[in-house]
C-alpha cells in the first residue's frame, strides 16, 4: 500500500510513517495543504490521509480540488473535532472515511486496509527475490521453506530493498525511506542494519543477495548466490 499522509503535526506524521513503513508500506509526507494537494494530484497513491486544519490550504479545500480534478483515490480525513456536522461536510465533499484525533495506530491501519479493499485496490503484493519471499500483509519473511525472524526495522529495510531490485540505493535514500525525515542519527546506521540483514537472510543459506557498491550504496540482486 502506498500512502500519502498530509498533516502539519510533524511528530505525529513521522510516528505514523514509521509504523506503516515497518509493515512494508510506502509513505510520502506533506505538511501543508498545497504540497499535499499537488502530491495527490500527481497520483500513484492507494489512499490519502488528510488533516482538516492545514496551513496554506485547508483539508476541506484540498479534498474539493482533488475530487474536482478527477482524483478518485480514497481519502481519510483527520480532525481534532468530532462534531457530526464536520463529518457530514467531509463526506459531502467526497471523503471516504473520517477519523478523530487522538486515535490508535491499530485503528488507523485497520481503517486504511478497509478503505483500499472497498476501493477494489489489490492487496499488498508479496515481494520475491529468488527464493527469498517477503509477505507485507502477514509480516513474514522466508528463504525457501525456512522462516526468518526480523525486527520491524530489518523488515522495513528488506521490504525497501526488495521493492527496488537491481537498483543501487544510497544510504541517504534508505534513511529517508526506512527511518524517517526526523531521524538525526548517523548515516552509518544503514550499514549496521544491512549487516544484521545479511546475517539473517544470506549467511545461513550461503547467499550474497545484498551487494555493497563501493561509494554508491547497496544493491539487492534477486539471483544473488
Buried (B, 14 or more C-beta within 10 A) or exposed (E): BBBBBBBBBEEBBBBBBBBBBBBBBBBBBBBBBBBBBEBBBEEEBBBBBBBBBBEBBBBBBBBBBBBEEEBEBBBBBBBEEEEEEBBEBBEEBBBBBBBBBEEEEEEBBEBBBBBBEEEEBEEBEEBEBBBBBBBBEEBBBBBEEEEBEBEBBBBBBBBBBBBBBEEBBBBEBBBEBBBBEEBEEEEEBBEEBBEBBBEBBBEEBEBEBBEBEEEEBBBBBEEBE
